[in-house]
Amino acid sequence: MTYRIAWLPGDGTGKEVMEAARIVLDGLKLNAEYIHGDIGWEFWCNEGDPLPKRTTDMMKTTDCALFGAITSKPQKEAKNELIPSLRDKNLTYFSPIVRLRQEFDLYCNERPNFAIKGNPLNHRDDINITVFRENTEGSYAGVEFWPTSEELKQEMLKGAPKMKNFMDTPSEDLAVSARVITRKGAERIIRAAFEHARKFNRQKVTLVEKPNVLRKTGGLMVDVFEKVAAEYPEIQAWFDNIDAICMWLVKSPEKYEVLVAENLFGDIISDLCGQLVGGLGFAHSGNIGSNYAVFEPVHGSAPKYAGLYKVNPMATLLAAKMMCTYLGEHDIAAKIQRGVELTVQERKVVTYDLGGTAKTLEVAEEVLKNALR
């Protein structure tokens, strides 16, 4: 079978780490056709759309996607970088990766965080935490208002009496973001976490929330969590507040195995857990839905390093490993894992963050060599 894989390099160093991925995937003979997709900052500047429709149309003909990195900038700066003919079109920049998650309903952001023994950047060597982050709603649902009209303020006051504290604030001085939690969204991400724990014999699932303050949305998350947890009696289940768990993850990360959270809280703990096991050079994830998936390193495009082939490609190689697992190519996935582990442990050919001087593509060649040992 020949897989059709949407190839989305993006911007800056995203293109370089994707070159590294091709070295390894081609060397391990993954039977795939890679279809390039336009995505990123240059398409925003020149077309007013960082994710052109031609790209999403192409993706709908593929089995999954591998994504590099993109540049994102604040709205005002983004508008200033549009070509002159687009600056008066009332265009608004919106993250293309967030759009992909929503358009393809990639509700599950699965983020493995495991320590590779011998990695000098590990917080400790016994960390193995997988984060399940709800990807399509929560605080990143994109339901925001500014200015906030008097009509909207009156409507909010009907359901939220505390809104009275802001009724005298001028509309242009009041911005509101809605955290959207649905029972369906909560249940499917929580169930994904428990199914993962059951499949891989993990003993603990922890919900990360703040229901003592966010009583309505947090309350719904806790309610769903407790009901789903009852279906998995062999798994320990509890919830921690987002602020408290950040402290406990730094102090005792070995006590946690599977974490599940809404979008914003999941984003926070994913990066925290990633730093515990090597930082952005190793942090990778899969955005997975019922019918499609996009795999990616979670670092940015690092414009200052673009063209230098300096950045660590391990995160992208591990994302490619997740993609191979998703496609059912478990032997290739295992070889990539072995190649990464041996390269890190031996530290003969590694990038600057691991104390080495190797270039991005040199590391990829070393990973391939070790994968084939």
Backbone hydrogen bonds, N-H to C=O, Kabsch-Sander energy under -0.5 kcal/mol:
donor,donor_aa,acceptor,acceptor_aa,energy
3,Y,1,M,-0.6
3,Y,31,N,-2.6
5,I,3,Y,-0.7
5,I,33,E,-3.0
6,A,4,R,-0.5
6,A,64,C,-2.7
7,W,35,I,-3.3
8,L,6,A,-0.7
8,L,66,L,-2.6
11,D,69,A,-3.2
13,T,301,S,-2.6
14,G,11,D,-2.5
15,K,12,G,-1.3
16,E,12,G,-0.6
17,V,13,T,-2.5
18,M,14,G,-1.5
19,E,15,K,-1.4
20,A,16,E,-1.7
21,A,17,V,-1.8
22,R,18,M,-1.9
23,I,19,E,-1.7
24,V,20,A,-1.6
25,L,21,A,-3.0
26,D,22,R,-2.6
27,G,23,I,-1.7
28,L,24,V,-1.9
29,K,26,D,-1.2
30,L,25,L,-2.3
32,A,30,L,-1.6
33,E,3,Y,-3.5
35,I,5,I,-2.7
35,I,33,E,-0.6
36,H,34,Y,-0.6
37,G,7,W,-2.4
40,G,50,P,-2.4
43,F,40,G,-0.7
44,W,40,G,-1.2
45,C,41,W,-2.7
46,N,42,E,-2.1
47,E,43,F,-1.8
48,G,43,F,-0.6
48,G,44,W,-1.7
49,D,43,F,-1.6
55,T,52,P,-1.4
56,T,52,P,-1.3
57,D,53,K,-2.7
58,M,54,R,-1.8
59,M,55,T,-2.4
60,K,56,T,-1.4
61,T,58,M,-2.0
62,T,59,M,-2.0
63,D,4,R,-3.3
64,C,4,R,-1.0
65,A,293,A,-2.0
66,L,6,A,-2.4
67,F,295,F,-2.9
68,G,8,L,-2.8
69,A,9,P,-1.7
78,A,74,P,-2.9
79,K,75,Q,-2.5
80,N,76,K,-1.7
81,E,77,E,-1.1
81,E,78,A,-0.6
82,L,79,K,-1.2
83,I,45,C,-2.4
86,L,83,I,-2.5
87,R,83,I,-0.6
87,R,84,P,-1.0
89,K,86,L,-1.6
99,R,95,S,-2.1
100,L,96,P,-2.4
101,R,97,I,-2.0
102,Q,98,V,-2.0
103,E,99,R,-3.5
104,F,100,L,-2.3
105,D,102,Q,-0.7
106,L,101,R,-2.6
107,Y,105,D,-1.8
108,C,288,I,-2.2
109,N,107,Y,-0.7
109,N,133,R,-2.4
110,E,108,C,-0.8
110,E,286,G,-2.7
111,R,109,N,-0.6
111,R,131,V,-2.7
113,N,129,I,-1.7
115,A,127,I,-2.6
117,K,115,A,-0.7
119,N,116,I,-2.2
122,N,119,N,-1.7
123,H,276,L,-3.7
124,R,276,L,-0.6
127,I,124,R,-0.6
129,I,113,N,-2.7
130,T,257,E,-2.7
131,V,111,R,-2.5
131,V,129,I,-0.5
132,F,259,L,-3.1
133,R,109,N,-2.6
133,R,131,V,-0.6
134,E,132,F,-0.5
134,E,261,A,-2.6
135,N,107,Y,-2.5
138,G,180,V,-3.4
140,Y,137,E,-1.3
141,A,138,G,-1.2
144,E,142,G,-1.1
145,F,176,V,-2.7
146,W,147,P,-0.6
148,T,171,S,-1.9
148,T,174,L,-0.6
149,S,147,P,-0.7
153,K,149,S,-2.3
154,Q,150,E,-2.2
155,E,151,E,-2.0
156,M,152,L,-2.6
157,L,153,K,-2.0
158,K,154,Q,-1.2
159,G,155,E,-0.9
159,G,156,M,-0.5
160,A,156,M,-2.1
163,M,160,A,-2.6
164,K,161,P,-2.0
165,N,162,K,-1.7
166,F,163,M,-2.2
167,M,164,K,-0.9
169,T,166,F,-1.4
173,D,170,P,-1.8
174,L,171,S,-1.4
176,V,145,F,-2.5
178,A,143,V,-2.9
180,V,138,G,-2.1
180,V,178,A,-0.8
181,I,179,R,-0.6
186,A,182,T,-2.7
187,E,183,R,-2.7
188,R,184,K,-2.3
189,I,185,G,-1.5
190,I,186,A,-2.2
191,R,187,E,-2.9
192,A,188,R,-1.6
193,A,189,I,-1.7
194,F,190,I,-2.0
195,E,191,R,-2.9
196,H,192,A,-2.1
197,A,193,A,-2.1
198,R,194,F,-2.6
199,K,195,E,-2.6
200,F,196,H,-2.3
201,N,198,R,-0.9
202,R,197,A,-3.0
205,V,236,Q,-2.7
206,T,258,V,-2.8
207,L,238,W,-2.3
208,V,260,V,-2.6
209,E,207,L,-0.6
209,E,240,D,-2.3
213,V,210,K,-1.4
214,L,210,K,-2.9
215,R,213,V,-1.6
218,G,214,L,-2.1
219,G,214,L,-0.6
219,G,215,R,-0.8
220,L,216,K,-2.0
221,M,217,T,-2.0
222,V,218,G,-2.4
223,D,219,G,-2.4
224,V,220,L,-2.5
225,F,221,M,-2.5
226,E,222,V,-2.6
227,K,223,D,-1.7
228,V,224,V,-2.6
229,A,225,F,-2.8
230,A,226,E,-1.3
231,E,228,V,-1.9
232,Y,229,A,-1.9
235,I,232,Y,-2.0
236,Q,203,Q,-2.9
238,W,205,V,-1.5
240,D,207,L,-2.6
242,I,209,E,-2.1
245,I,241,N,-2.7
246,C,242,I,-1.3
247,M,243,D,-1.1
248,W,244,A,-2.3
249,L,245,I,-2.8
250,V,246,C,-1.1
251,K,247,M,-2.1
252,S,248,W,-3.6
255,K,252,S,-1.6
256,Y,253,P,-1.8
258,V,204,K,-1.1
259,L,130,T,-2.4
260,V,206,T,-2.4
261,A,132,F,-2.3
262,E,208,V,-0.5
266,G,262,E,-2.7
267,D,263,N,-2.0
268,I,264,L,-2.1
269,I,265,F,-2.4
270,S,266,G,-1.9
271,D,267,D,-1.8
272,L,268,I,-2.0
273,C,269,I,-2.7
274,G,270,S,-2.4
275,Q,271,D,-2.1
276,L,272,L,-1.3
277,V,273,C,-0.7
277,V,274,G,-1.0
278,G,121,L,-0.7
278,G,275,Q,-1.2
279,G,274,G,-2.5
281,G,278,G,-0.6
282,F,279,G,-2.2
283,A,279,G,-1.2
285,S,296,E,-2.6
286,G,110,E,-2.2
287,N,294,V,-3.4
288,I,108,C,-3.5
288,I,286,G,-0.8
289,G,292,Y,-2.9
294,V,287,N,-2.4
295,F,65,A,-2.7
296,E,285,S,-2.5
298,V,283,A,-1.8
301,S,70,I,-0.8
305,Y,302,A,-2.2
306,A,302,A,-0.6
306,A,303,P,-1.0
308,L,305,Y,-2.3
315,A,281,G,-1.4
317,L,313,P,-2.4
318,L,314,M,-2.7
319,A,315,A,-1.8
320,A,316,T,-2.4
321,K,317,L,-1.8
322,M,318,L,-2.0
323,M,319,A,-2.1
324,C,320,A,-2.3
325,T,321,K,-2.2
326,Y,322,M,-2.4
327,L,323,M,-2.0
328,G,324,C,-0.5
328,G,325,T,-1.3
329,E,324,C,-2.8
330,H,328,G,-1.5
333,A,329,E,-2.1
334,A,330,H,-2.4
335,K,331,D,-1.9
336,I,332,I,-2.3
337,Q,333,A,-2.3
338,R,334,A,-2.4
339,G,335,K,-2.8
340,V,336,I,-2.6
341,E,337,Q,-2.6
342,L,338,R,-2.7
343,T,339,G,-1.9
344,V,340,V,-2.3
345,Q,341,E,-2.8
346,E,342,L,-2.5
347,R,343,T,-2.0
352,Y,310,K,-0.5
354,L,351,T,-1.7
355,G,352,Y,-1.9
356,G,351,T,-2.2
358,A,350,V,-2.2
360,T,309,Y,-2.0
363,V,359,K,-2.1
364,A,360,T,-1.6
365,E,361,L,-2.0
366,E,362,E,-1.9
367,V,363,V,-2.7
368,L,364,A,-2.4
369,K,365,E,-2.4
370,N,366,E,-2.4
371,A,367,V,-2.3
372,L,368,L,-1.5
373,R,370,N,-0.9
